[in-house]
């Protein structure tokens, strides 16, 4: 028995708003922390709440990380939201225990590059509120941004963002706050959004609907 969209539960925060938004665009949604259920999904959504280190620790110990990586490598469409955009990359500098001696925490390793803290003397961090998406050439080709205009406003809440060492070819949008950062990425079956589509009104629902259309092929 397969599942259409599985929202991965790693026991951090409220996943219901993501699940509700996907349901509202017509998806059949299951929220699950079971690796087997994740591996049966036609599409996987990894939402984002909490810290990189806590999330990776739980995903690894629960077996969810292995299920996600296996499915994504097998071509299953994947959408990461906020922290869920960051976790597929090689590493994040959000270690609290600093067990590796350098502050870096290994991510899922599906995409190459790092996640680093936003820093500013002038602007508030975390970056919270509505901000603009600037589409790249790659973004204009991206299935998620069909009928999403340049300069669309979406809702952010984050202190960490993708660093400059990621592959420029996968960047679909950029947003300018403390620095110009990749606010979304796309590579093959992997999509990631730094912003919260479930909190981004009509634009966010359009993006989620486009993801569902991609899952359904």
N, C-alpha and C positions, 0 to 999 in steps of 0.2 A: 504494500500500500504506500504510494508516494504522497508527498505533501507539496502543494504548489509553492508557497512562500513560507520559509521558516525564519522567524526572528530569533536570533541566538540570545539565550538568557544566560548571562554570567553573574547573576545575582547582584547586580549593581543598578539601582535606580529603577525608574518607571519605563517599561517598554510598551505600555499600553497605547501611548499616543502614536507611536510608530505603527503598531498593529492596527489601530483604528483608522489611521490615515490610509494605509494600504487596503483595508477592507472597504473604505469609502470610494476607492477607485476601482473596486470590483474584484480584488484578489481574495483567494482563500488563504487565510493566514493561520499559522500555528506558532505559538511561542514555546520554545523548548530549550532545555539544558541537556538533552539526551543526545550523545554523539550519533547514535543510530538514526534518530529522527532527522538530525542535521544532514546526515549522509543520504537520506531519501528525498531531500528537497530538490524541487525544480529550480528554485532560486533562493539564495541565502542573503539575509540582511543582518549585518553586525552593527547594532546601534552603539552609541558612545556615551558612557557616563563614568566618572571616576578617573583614576590615574592609570597611566600606561602600565606601570609595574604591577599594580593590583590586578588589573584585567588580564595581563599575560600570565600571571601566576595562577589565576583561577582557570583560564582557558587551557593551560597545559595540564594542570593536575586533574581536571575533569574529563580530559580526553577530547574536549570540544575543539582544541587547536588542531589536532591531527585530523579530525573529521572535516573541518573547514578547509585545511590545506589540500587534503586528498580530493575533495569535491571540486575545489577551484582549479586544481591542476588537471582534473578530468574535464574541465570546460563548463562547469555549472556557473551560471551568472551569479555574481556577488556584488552586493552594494554595502559599502561601509559608510557610516554616518558619524561625523564628529570624531570622537576617539576611534570609532570603527574605521575611519579613513586612515588613521595613523598606524594602527596595529599591523596591517599587512606589510609595512615597510621593515627594513632591516633592524632598526634600533631607534629608541627614544631616550632622551637624556633626563628622564623623570624618575630616577632612582632615589628612593628615600633611604633605603638601607645601604646603598652604595656597595653592594656585595661584590661587584666586579672591579671595584677600586677606581672606577673612572666615571661613574654616574650613568653609564650607558646600560640600557636594558634591551636584550634581544627581542625583536618583534617576530611576526610570523614568517618574514623573509620571502614573501610572494613578490614584492617589488623592492628595487634597490634604492637606498637612501635613508636619510635620518629625519627625526622629528626634534625640533629644538624650541626653547621657550621664546615667546615674544618679549622683547625688551624695549622700554621707552622711558625717558625722563619726563616726557611731555604728555603722552597719552596714557589712559588707564589700561592696565592689564589686570584681569582678563578683558578681552575684547568681547563686549556684550552689546547686542542690538542689531539693527538692520544695517546692511552694507551692500555694496554693489558687486555684481559679477561682471568681469570683463572677459568675454569669450576670446580664446585663441583660435587660430586656424583649425587646430585639432578639435577644439570645442564645437566649432560650427559643423563638424562632421559627426559629432557624438550623438548616438541615439537618445541619450538622456535629455539633450537640450533642443530637441525638435520643438518648435513653437515657443521657445524661451528667448525673449529678446535680449540683445546686448544691453548691459547696464541694469538688468533686473535686480531688484532688492530682495535679499533673503536674510534670515535670522541666524546670527552667530552667538555662541557663548563658549569661549575657549581661551586658554593661556599658552597653548603650544600649537605650533604649525609646522608644515613641511619645510625642510631646509633647502638650500640652494644646490645640494648635492644629488637631488633626485633627477631623473631623466627628463629633460625639457620636453621631449617628444610625447610624454604621456599627460602633460598639463592641459586641461580643458578650459579652466577659468583661472583668473588671478583676481585677488582682492588686495587693496592697499590699506594696511593698518600697521603701524610701526615699521613695517617693511612690505614689499610686494611679495605675497606668498601664494602658492598654488592652493586655491580654494576648492578645486575639484580635479580629479584625475580619471583617466580611462586607458586601460590596456587590455585588448581582447575582451575577455568576459569579466574583467575586474573594473568596477566603478567605485569611486570614493568621493564623498562630499564633506568638506569641513563644516559646512553650515547644517542647520536642521530643517530638512524639507517639511517635516511634520509640523513645524512652527512657522512656515513661510507662506502661508495662505495659498492663493491660487497658483502662484509660481511653483511652490513646493509640491502641490498636488499634481501639477502637470508633469514634473520630473518623476514623481513616483509612478504615475500612470505610464510614462514612457519606459520606466524600468520593467513594469509588468508586461508591457507590449514586447519588450526585448526577451523576457523570460518565455513568453508564449510563442516567440519566433515568428 
